[in-house]
Amino acid sequence: MKTQINQELLDQYIGMGFSKELINMAWEESNTEADVINTLLTLSDKNNALSNTPTKQDEEIQLNQALIDSYKTNPQAATSTFEIVSPEQRKRNNDVPCGLKNVGNTCYFNGLLQTYFFNSDFVKIIIKFQPPAQIEQGKQGQSIQLVQNLQHLFLSMIGSDKKYVDPSDVVKSICDDFGNVLPIGDQKDVGEFNHYFLSRIGEGLAYNEHQSSKIEDQPHEGSSSILRLKSSTIHDEDVVSKLFFCKVHHYLQFDQAGVPQSRDSTELYNFIPIDLKDGNLYDAFDNFVVNSIEDFKNDLSETVCATKYNWIQGAPQTLSFQIQRVTYSKEKNDLIKQNDEFLFEEEIYLDRFLYENSKRYLDIRTQNRELKIKQKLIKQELQQLSKFDDKYDLQDVLLTTVKFLEMQSKDKPNNPANFGPSDQKHTIEQLLKYSQHVQKRKEVLQQQYNDLEEKIQASYNNFKGNKYYLQSILIHEGMANSGHYYTYIKDFRLNKWFKFNDIRVTEETREKVFQDAIGVKPGINAYLLVYLKDELVQEEIKYPKRLYKTSTEQDYLQDTYGSFLNQNQIESIKRENQLFQNEIEDYKQARIIERIAEAYQTRFEFVNEQFRTIVNKTQNIKFKPLFTQNFPIYIKCKVTQQSNQNTQYDNLIKWIILDSALREVQENKEGIFGGQISENFQNKIINKFVAQFNEFKRPTSKLTLSEQNDLNKFEQEYLLYVNLGSWATIILELLEKKDFIQTLQVLQFLTKKVKNLEQQNYFFKFTKNLKTLVPIILICKMIPKESEVNLKQLQLLQAYLIHKHFEYDDPKYWQTEISIMLNSIIENHNQQDVKEIIVNFEAGTKIKENMDLLEFVSEEIRNQQLALSSSYEIYFWSPYQKQDIIFDKLVEGMNKLKVLFEPYIKIQQALKEAIKPLMKEDLEKMIK
């Protein structure tokens, strides 16, 4: 993809466990954003994925590593050869069939296996197979083992929750006629490899039926692809032959010494060979059934003309065709793949090619001979137009020439194809006319061809008793000696095509299926076609053979395939799924633990570095609160106040950091404390930490009972400290705004909260200090003659002073000094109402209205305090948040207080040191 991956998407994939380097590689190789995840899954390295889970066998690790290494030289192969690493990503989606792992150049066999798996009769036979108690040595014993391995594979394909399963045991069990295991990765012909497979399956099943082997050694001549080697040939009574083979009746006619001769024989075919050059399936099938041999040698060694008929004897369950695309080139001395388009229908009728209809068919074929000759001539003419000079489409050549001539003008001087102005108007007009003539000629010829085809096909309208539906298409992508196979298979009940590309199974549109199959794109085309008999298709449509449900679904195994299983097989599948689920959980835990370790390291370093930074920055501040930036920093600050060398709580702080790291990573936000995680998971975390961190950095294996008690104590203290700190900051803000009514109200609220705390507590000292400072500020600011007197403030102050908070620590003449200050207001302002306040103050009279107002804290203030205190979490704190709002506001607020109310602070200090009360003149002098 051309654009760079955005950060949000990058973070999303990193969160799934992929490395940044791998994500960027997948992004570059993907055409769309939707393709990225599939590419990522194929590129991940299994060696590094499960560092804390049991390792796989060396063979599999090496195979996966080799596949990953090969990507660097052949990226196009990634989608078919790479294995998905993450167990979680290997979970099969509901309603999607199970894929097969490519175990080394066996993609063609995977496609065949999937096709066979869609044959319910075959699957039933394999699933119901019961091996003998003891398997004898030798080829037949190997065949029985192959059936057993295929049974295990089919069981997994029926019920596994995995996106794909491993067919290695099946592939490794396939042997040749001499008992030699076929080498994995050998680029054998599909037909040859498939024949060995079916031969061995037939042997194994025959033994199970307590029958002697019905495999016979017979010599055959001709192509090695279609059962022509000297090999074990499946008998026509064999179960496998009934399911996948058709019986061909060979009838050969020739002359010998002038006397007509004929020979009959029958042979089983798995794939019927058809010639690509015939262009479509019916014509290719016709040329398979009826073909002339011009240089046939009879028994007298005479070279004569012969006619060979290959009639289909009896309608088989499946009808399979192999399109012969590979030919030998003498010029290149090598095999080459022909990529011509080949047409075939989704529905075909076998009747005309059946032995029982041979005479009728040949009569009609003879009648159609002239039509076929005309078709052939039309096709040749079309070929001359579409492949002019055996290379190019003539219309394309003419139009390309027109474009070239149009470039030879003054209007396009910078075009590299412009070789100078030239008046080619007449030539261009003539070429365009030629192009139109060619187009029209093509259309006329094609219509003539189609009309002839309609007449030919109409002549076979009485040959429609045996209908077949296209079920499977094996696609080859590549060249003659290399490439990749994948398979399209139709689920008739769902009316859907599935693409089986090894481990990846996806739904595909009909248009895309036939685009690939017919050969629209060079190098991508159909190699094998498998058709299924009509009654079998109707049965598929009627009954749910395969639902593709995962084990979490209610209708899991509630289909025909599920009904094949006995209880032991169901239990086996359940165990397999449970092991897979355990693998997913182990993988998740390994990933989580890896991220926990990263989060822990980040947080551990942040706490220690941030604590050192704050200490250095605030060492000159004499009166300061504890650091509340986060819970562990608070504890470090608290214990450091007691002693700089105190390491008693270091281990507890590490556990608190671990808990927060765990909550950051876990989706459910559960941590160590509170018993939300299992002891097993906790032990895995500690084991990871032991392996990764030194003793200074990691916590101990467990918290002691004493440490757990300390934790509970610190939690309560921290929450209280944050709560008090938030109220204290509000008081300082209100004082800065000179909102003395609300200052008194919040101060009253806070004072009652802190009165029972230790006297060394910051907020105890803070509140005790304001208990005298606020009255001094409030009264003294009204003494100057130019000042306004606020009776409401004074009345509320009188209500506050009645409580006599911290009375034991009052200045020596505190009560007297309050009266002096209030009388100073009366003298300067002649405010007689103040006298009543003085009387009430000296008498300790409680005015209910004022007492009630003092206890009131507005909703706005309460919400402000709640918002500030709730931003501090014990368990959830950021390792990137460097601001300590409460600490900063308290320090900054106290500094502002000193500046704003400096005269009053001096009065407060003078009162503490005074040996007699300060008089009105003293106060006025200090205020100025």
N, C-alpha and C positions, 0 to 999 in steps of 0.2 A: 504494500500500500504506500502511496506517495506521501501522504501527510504523516506528521509525527504523532505518535500515540499521546492522547491527553493524559494529564496527571491522575484524574479521577479513575479512568479505566486502568491505568498502570497500577494504582493502589489496589484496585479491586482484584486484579490478577495476582499481585503480590500477596494479598490477603488469602488467596486460595492456595498459596504455597509455592508459586512459581518464582524463579529468580528473575531479576530485571533483565539480565543478558538473554535468557531464554524467551522472555516476553517480546523483547525487541526483535529477535530473530523470527519469531512466529508472526509478528506484525508485518515484517518485510515480505514474508512469504505468502501472506493471505491476501486474497482479492477483496474481501469484504470484512466488516467488523464481525459478522456472524461466524466467519470461518476461523477466527483467531483462536477460539477455545479448542476446536478440533485439532488445529495445528499444534497448539501448546500441548495437548494431551499426547500427541504422537512424538514430540521431541524430548519430553522429560526423561531424565536419567535415573533409572531405577536404582543404581548403586547408591546415589546420594539421598534418595527419597525417604528411606526408612532407617535412619541411623540408629534408632533405638528399638527397632523391631527385628525379629529373627531374620537372618539373611536367607536368600533363595539358594538353590543349588548352583554350583560354579558354572555348570553348562548354560543355565538360563541367564546368569549375569553376563557371561561372555557373549552370549548371543545378542542380548540387548545392547551391550556396549559396542559390539560390532555394527549393529544397526544404526546407533547414534553416530558412530564415526563415519559410516558410509553416507550419512546425510550431507556431510560437508562436500562430498564429491558428486552426489546425486540427489539434490533436494526434491526433485519431482517424485521420487519414490517414497517420500515421507508418509504420505497419507495411507499407503498400503502396507508398509513394512514395519513401522514403528509401533511399539506396544504402549498402551496407556499405562502410566506409572501409578498415579494416585488411586488407591483402592476406592476412595469415595467417587472419583470420576469414572471408575469401572462399573459403577452400579447401572444396571440396565433400566432404561425407561419403560414404564408400563406401556403395553400395547405395541412394543417393538420386539421383533424376534432376536434371538441370541446370535452373535457373530462368532467367528472362528479366528484364532490366532494363526498368523502365517509363520510356520516353523522353518522357513527357508526355501524359497522358490516353489512353494506348493499352493500358490494362490488358485491355480487351476483346479487342484483337488478339493480345496475348500469350497469352490463353486459347485462342484459335483456333489460333495457331501450335503450341501444345503439343498440342492435339488432332490436328492434321495430322501432327505429329512421331510420334504413336503409330500412324500408318498406315504400316506397313512398305513397302507397295508404292509409296506416294508418296515416301517417303524414298529408296528405291532409285532411283527415276526421277530425283530431284533430284541425288543423289550421283553417278549415272552420267552426268549431263549434260555434254556436251562443246561448249563454245561455238565459234562460227566464229573463224577467225584474226583477222578484222576485223569489228567490230560496226558496222553502218550506223547513221546518225543516224535519228531519228524514233521513233515510238511502239513499233515492233517492236524496235528497238535497245534502247529502255528496258526492254522486257519481257525481253529476253535478259539484260540487266544485272541485272534483278530476280532471275531464276533463279540467276544466278551468286552474287549476294549471299545468297540463301536457301541455296544449296549451302554456302557458307562458314559460315553460321550453323548449319546442320544438322551440319556437321563438328565444330564446337565443341561442340554439344549432345551429340554422340555420345562425344567423347573428352576434353573439357576437364576439367581438375582444378578449375576454378572453380565456385563455388557457383551462379553465374549468368553469362550472357553478354549481350552488347549487340546487340539487333536493329535498331539505328538505321539501318544501311545498307539493310536490307530495307524498313523503314517509309518511308524517304526515297526509295525506288525505286518506290513504288506511285503510279501516275499514273491520271488519269481517261481518258476516251475521246479527249480532245483532246491528250493528252501532258502535261497539267499535273500536276505533283507534288502529291499531296494534302497539305495542311498538317498538321504534327504537332500534336496537341492539339485538333484540331477534333472536337467531339462529334458525329461522324457516326453514323448508325444502323449498328448492327453488321452487319446484312445488306448494306447498301450498300457499306460499306468492304470487307467480305469479298468481295463480288462483284467489285469492282475488282481486288482482289488475285488472285483465281482467274482472272479474265479475262486479266490480264497474264501470269500463270504459264502459262496455256494457250497464249498467243501465243508465248512464249519456247520452250516445249517443242516446239511445232509446227515452228518454224524448225529446231530441232536435229534433227528427224526428216526434214529436207529435204523438208518438205511446205509447200505454200502455206498461208497463214493460213486457219484454219477459223472465224474470228471474223466474224460478220455483224452488220450494224446492222439492228435490227428495232424498230419501235415497239411498245410495250406499254402497256396501260391498267391503272389500279388503283394498288395500294399501291406506294410507292417502296421498301419494305423488301425485297421478295422479287422482285428482278429485273423490276420493272415500269417502270423509267425507260426512256427511249430510250437504250439503252446496248448495248455489245457483248455479245451473248449467246453463250455457249459452245455449240459444235456438239455433237451427241450422239455423234459419233465421236471427240471430243477426249479425250485421256488423263485430263484433270482431271474431265471429266463422268462418265467411267466410275467414277472413284474416289469422287466426292463428290456427284454429282447423281442425281436420279431423274427419269425421264421421265413426265410427267403427260399423260394422254389426256383432253382436254376434249370433252365431248359435251353439246350444248345442244339442248333440245327446247322448241318454242314454236309458237303458231298465227300464221298470217299470212293475213288475208282468209278466216279459217275453215278454212284448210288446214294440217294439221300439218307443221311444218318441223323440220329438225335440221341441226346443224353439227358438224363434227369438226375438231380441231386438237391438236397436241402441243406441249409446252413443258417445258423443263428447270427443275427446282426444286433449289436447294441447301437451303433451309430451307422446310419445309411450314408455313404459318401455321395456328395453331390458336387457338381462342377460349377465353380463360380461364374464361368464364362456364359453359362446358360441364362444368367440374369435374374431369374425368378425361380421360386421353389417348384411350381408345377412343371415347368419345362425341364428343370434339373432332375426332378423325380422321374419324369418321362424318359429322359436319356439314361437314367440308371436302369429302368425296367427294360427298355428296348434299346439295344445297341448293336451296331454292326462291327464285325472284326474282319478286316480286309486281308490280313496276312496270317490266317489261322492255319496251323500245321496239323493235319489229321494223323491217324495212326500209321499211314503209309508215307509220312513225311511230305505229303503233298501240301503246297500252299494254296489254300482255297479261301473263298469268302464264307464267313459264317455269321449267323445271327444268334446273339445270346439274350435270353429273356430272364430277368430277375424279378419274378412275381412275389408279392407278399402273400404268404399263406396264412390266412386267418387274421382277424383284426387284433393287434396286440393292445395291451393296456396303455403302454407308452410308445410313442413313435419319435425316434431321435435322429437328427441329421447332423452330419459334420460337413461344413462348407470348406471345400479344399482350396485354401487361399495360398498355400506355400508351394512354390515351384522351383525347379532347379534352372539356373541361368548358366548356359555354356559360356557366354561372354564374360560373366563375372566369376565363373567357377564357384558359385555360392548359391545358397538358397535365398530366394527373395519372396516377399509377401505382396500379393496382389490386393490392392485396396479398392477394387471396383465395387460399385453399389450392387447390393443383392436384395431383391424384393421378396417378401413373404407375407402371408396373411395371418391374422390372429385365429381364424377358423379355416380348417381345410377338411376335405373329404378324401378318404382313402380308397373308396370303392373302385375307381377306374384302374387302380394298380393291384387289385386283388387277383389271385390266381383263378378264382371261380368266375371272375368277370373278364378273363383275358380275351376270349373270342370277341365278345361284344365291343370291348375297348379297342381292339386292333382294327375292327371294321370301321368304327367311328374315326379312329386315328388316320386310317387310310383316306377316308372322306375329307378329313381336315388337312390332308397333306398339301394341297394347293394353297390353302389359306396360310399354312405355316411357311410355305415358300415365299409367299407375298410378304408375310410379316418379316421374314429374314431379310428380304431385299430392302424393305422400308427401314429396318433397323440398321442395315449397312449404310444407307443414305443418311440417316440421322447421325450415325457415328462419324461419317465424313464431315458433317457440319459441326458437331459438338467436339470432335477431335481432329480439327483441320491439320493436315500434315502429321497426323498421329500425335499431335501435341496439344493444340489450343482450340478453344471454342472460336469458330470463325466470326461470329458476331462480336465477341470480345476483341478480337484482332482488329476488326474494322473500326469499332468505337475508340479503341486505344489510338489507332492511327489518326482518327479525327481530332482527338485531344492534342496529339503531337503537332499536327498541322495548325491548329488554332493558336498554339503558343508562338508560332513564327510571325509575330506582329509587333508593331511599334509600341503597343500598349503594355507589353511584358518584356522590357529590355533586360531586366535583372534575372529572369528565369534561366537557370543553367541549361535547359533544353531548348532555348531560343538561339538558333544559329543564323539569325538575320531575317529582316522583314521579307516576306514573300506572299504574293497574292495567290492563295490556294482556295479561294472561295468556290470555284467550279468543282475542284477535286473533292472538297469537303462535302458539297451537296451530293455529288455522285456516290461518295462512300456511305453517306447516310441513307441514300436510296438502296444501296446494296444491303445495308444492315437491316432495313425494313423488309427487303425481299427474303433475307435469310430467316428473320423472325417469323414471317408469314409462312415460309416453306416448312419450318420446324413445326409450326402449329398444325398445318395441313397434314404433314406426315404422321404426327403423333395422333391426330384424330383418326386417320386411316388405320393406324396400328390398333388403336383402341376399339374401333368398330370391328375389325377382324377378330380381336381377342374376345369381344362379346359374343360373336358368332361361335367361336371355338368353345367357349365355356358353356354357352347355351346348349351345345350338342351333348354335354355331359350332365344335363339336369336330372337325368334318371339315375345318376351315380351319386346319390347323396344319402346313403343309408348309414354310413360310418363316419360320424363327425368327430373331429379332434380340435381341441383348443390349445393354443400356445400357452405353455406354463412357465418355461424357463429359457433364458438366453444367456449363454456364456460369451462374454465380450472379451476380445483381445485388443490390448492397446500397446502398440510397439511395432517391432520389425520381426523378421522371420526367426532370428536366433535369440531374440531378447524381447522383453516387454512384461506386461502385467495383465492378469486375468481378473475380472470381476463378473458377477452374475446378477441378472435381473430375474426375479421370480414373482409370479402373480398369485396373490391370495384371492381366489375366486369368490369366497364368501364376502370379503370386504371390498371386492372389486378394486384392489390396490396393487400397485407394483412396488416391490421392495428391492433396493439395491444392496447386494451383499458384497461388500468390498473388504474381505477379511474381517478385521475387528470392528469395522464400522458398518452398521446397518441403518439405512435411511429409506424413507418413503420417496418415491420418484414419480414424476408425471409420465403419462403414456407418451406424450410428445418427445420427452427427453429419452425415454427408453428406445423408441424407434429411430430417433435421430442417431443415437450411438450404434444401434444394431444394423441399420441399413448401410451405414458407412458414409454419412454426410461429411464427417471430419476425417481427413487422411490419417490412417494408422489406427483408427478406432472403428471396429466393426464386429459383427457377430461371427462366432466360430462354431458354436454348437446351438442347435435348436431342439427343444424338447416339447412335444405335444402330448396332451393327456386326453384319453377317450371321453366322449361326451357324458356317458353315464357316471363316470367317476367324478367329473366336474360337477354334475348335478347333485351328487352326494356331498361333495365339498360345500356347495352352496346351501344345502338343506341343513346340514349338521355342523355345529361349531367344532371343527377338528382342532384348531389351534387358536387360543385366545391371547397368547403372549403376555399373560398376567404375571406380575411379580408377587412374591410371597406375602406382601402386605395387603394385597387386594382380597376382597371377600370371595370372588369367584376364581381364586387361584386353583389351578389343576381341575377346574370344573368344566373340562372339555374332553373331547374324544381321546386325545393323547394322555390326559391325566387318568382316564379310565383304564388305560393299558397297565398302569403301575400297580404292583402289589404293595402291601404295607411296608415290607422291608425296603423296597425301592423308595417309597415316599419318605421313610425315616432317613434314608441315606441322603436324599436331596435336602431334607431339613438340616441334617448335620453339616452338609456342604455349605448351605446358606448361612448357618450359624458361624461356621469357621470364617466365612467371608465377612460376616458382620463384625466378628471379633477383629479381623484384620483391618477393617475400616476404623473401628474404635481405636486399635493400637496406632494406626497411622495418624488419626486425628490427635490422639494424645501426644504422639511423637512431634507432630507439627506444633501443637499447642505448647508443649514443653520447650521446644526450640524457641518459640516466640516469647515464652515466659522468661527464658534465660536472657534473651535480648532486652526485653522490657526491664528485667531486674537490673541488668548491668547499667542500662541508661539511668534508671531511677537511683540506684546506689551511688553512681558517680555524681548525679545531680544533687542529691541530698548533701553529700559530703562537701562538694565544691561550693554549693550555694551557702551552706552553713559557714564555711570559712570566709566567704566573700562578705556575708552580712556582719559577721563578728568584726572583721577588719574595718568595715565602713561605719560601724556604730560604736566603736570602742570608746570614743570621746563623749558619748551621751551618758550623763550620770543617771538620770531618772528615765528609765526606758522599760517597756513591757517585754514579756517573752516573745520570741518569734513564733508567729502562728501560721506561717506560710503553708505548711502542711504538717501532718501529725508527727512523722519522724523528726522533722526539724524542731518542732516544739519540744519533744522529749529530749533531744540533744541539748537544746538551749536550757531546759529546766535542770538537767543533771549537771551541766557545765557550771551553772550558777552555784551549785552546791560544792563542786570541786572540778578543776580543770582536768584532773587526771582520772576522773571517774569513768570507768569502762564497764561498769556493772550492767548497764542496759544495752550494750552494743549488740548483743545477740538478739534481744527483743526487737531492736530497731531494724535489724536485717529481716526478721520474720515479718515485721509490718510492711517493709518494702516489698518482700516476696508476695505478701497478700495482695497488695495494690497492683503488682505486676500481673498476678493471676486474674484479678478482676478486670484488668484492662483487656486481656487477651480473650477470656472466656465470653462466649455469646450470652450466657445466662448471668454473667457478672457475679458469679459465686467465687468466694475466696477461701483461704485456709481457715479463717476464724469463723466459728459458728457450726463447724462440722458438716459443711455442705458437700465437700469432696471426699472421695474414698481414701482410705489409708494407703491402698495400693498405688493410687495415682500420686499421692503425696510422696510416697517412697521413690517413685520414678523421678519425680522432680528433684528430690534430694540427691539421688544417684547421678542425675545429669549435672547438678551443681558441683558435686564432688569431683566429677571428671573435668569440669570446665573452669572452676574458680578455686583460688587458694583459700586457706583457712581464714585469712583476714577478710576476704570478700564474702564468703558464703555463710549461711546460718548453720547451726548445729542440726542434727537429725531430728530433734524434737524440742519443743518448749517444755521447760520444767514447770511444775505446779506453781512455784513461786513466781516465775515469769508470767504465767497466765494470770495470776492475781495482780501482778504489776500492770499488765496490759489493761485489765478491767479498770483499775484505778486511774491510769493515764487517760483512758478513753473518757471517763466521766470528767476528769479535770480539764481535758482539752475542750470538750463541748461547753463546759461552764465558762472557761476562759474566753472562748470565742463569743459566747453569749454576752458576757460582761463587757468585753472589748467593743462589741458593736454598740452597746448602750453608751459606753464612754465616748466613743467617737461622735455620737449624735449630740451629746452634751456640749462637746467642744465646738461642733458646727453651730449649735444654737447660740452659744456664747459669742461666737464670731459674728453672727447675725444680730446680736444684742436682743434676742427673743427671750427675755428673762422670765416670762410666764412659763413657757414650755421648758426652759432650763430648770426652773425650780421643780416642775412636775417630774421630769425625767431624773433629776438628781435625787428627788425623794424616792422614786422607784428603785434606782440603782443602790441608794444608801441602804435600803432595807435588805437588798440582796447580798451586800458585802459585809454587813456588820458582824456576821459570825465567822468570817474568814480569818486566817492568820494575819497578824498585824504587819507582817513583812510582805504580804500579798500586794502586788502593784495596784490593784483596783481598790483595796482597802485604803492604801495611802492616797491614791488619786481622789477618792470620794471624801476622805477626811480633810484633805487640803481644800477642796472646793466648798466644804461645809462652812468654812470661815471666809474664803475668798469671795464667793458669790454674794453673801450679804454685804460685805465691805464695798464691792463694786456697785451693787444695786442701790445702796443708801448714799454712798459718797458721790456718785455721779449726779445726785439731785441737790447736793449742798450748795454749789455755786449759784449765785443770784440769777445768772443768765440761764440756768438749767430749768427744765420743766419737771414738775413733780407728778409722778404716776402713782396715784393712790392705790390702784388695783394691784400693782406690783408690790407695794409696801404691805398691803393687806395679806397677799399670798405669802410674802416673806415672813410676816408675823406668824402665820400658820405653820410654816416650815420650822421656825426657830422654837416653837412650842415643843417640838419633838425632842429637842436638846440632844441630837445625835452626837456621839463621841464627846460627851460633856466632860469626861475625865481628862480630855486633852485640850480643852478650851484655854485660850490665853487667860492670864490671871484676872484681868478686869473685863472679861468679855461681855458680861451682861451690862455692866456700867457703860462700857464703850458703845454698845448698841444704843443705849438711851441717849448718850451724848451726841451720837451721829444723827439720830432722829430729831433731837431738839435743835440741832444746827440747821436742819431743814426748816423748822418752824421759825427760827430767828430770821433766816434770810428770805423766806417766802411768805411769812405770815399765814401759813397754812394750818388753821386750827384743827382741821380734820386729822392731822397727823398726831395731835394730842391723844385722840381716842386710841390710835394704834399703839402709842407709847403706854397708855394705861393698860390696854389689853396685853401688851407684851410683858410689862412688869408684873401684871397680875396672873399671867399664864392663862388668860381667858381663851377658850376654844370657840371660834365662830364657825358654826356648822357649814355654812355656805363656802367659806374659805377652806376649811378642812377637806370638804368633798372635792373642791376644785383642785386642790393640791394632789389628790390621789388620782386624778384623771390624766390619762395619756391618750392622745388622739390616735385614731385608726391609721392615719397617714404615718405617724411616727412609728407605730408598731409594725406596719408593713415595711417601712424603711429598715428597721432593725432586723426583721425576718429575712429580707432579701440579702442583707449583708452577711448575716450569720449563716444562712443556708448555703452560701457560696463556699463555705469551708466544710469539706467532707473528711471524715476519718479515713475511709477506705478508698474513695475516688478522688485522686488529686493528680494534677498534670505535672510531668517532669519538665515541662517547657514554660510553665507559669512562674515568672521570677518576681512578680509583684506580691507583696504582703500588704493587702489593703488596710487591715486593722492596725498593724504595727506602724505603717507609714502615716496613717491618719492621726494616730495617737501622738507620734513624735512631732509631726508637722503641726498638729493642733496645739500642742503645748508650747511650741516655739511662737506660734502666732499669738497665743494667750499672753506670753511675756511681753510682746511688742504692743499689743492693743491695750492691755491693762497694767502697764508698768507702774504707774503711780499707786494703784491700789494694791499691787503685790508688795510695794515698799511699805505701805501702811500695814499690810498683814504681817510683814517681817518685823516692823517696829513694835507692833502689839505683842508679838512673841517675846521680844527682848525688853519691853517697857517695865519700869519699876513703879510707874504710876500711869493712870489713864491718859490718853491723848486728848487734849482739849480742842475746841472748835478752831482756834487759831492754828494749832499744830496740823490739824487735818487739812484746812484750807491751804496752808503753805505747801503741804506734800502733794495735794491734788494739782496745784499749779505747777 
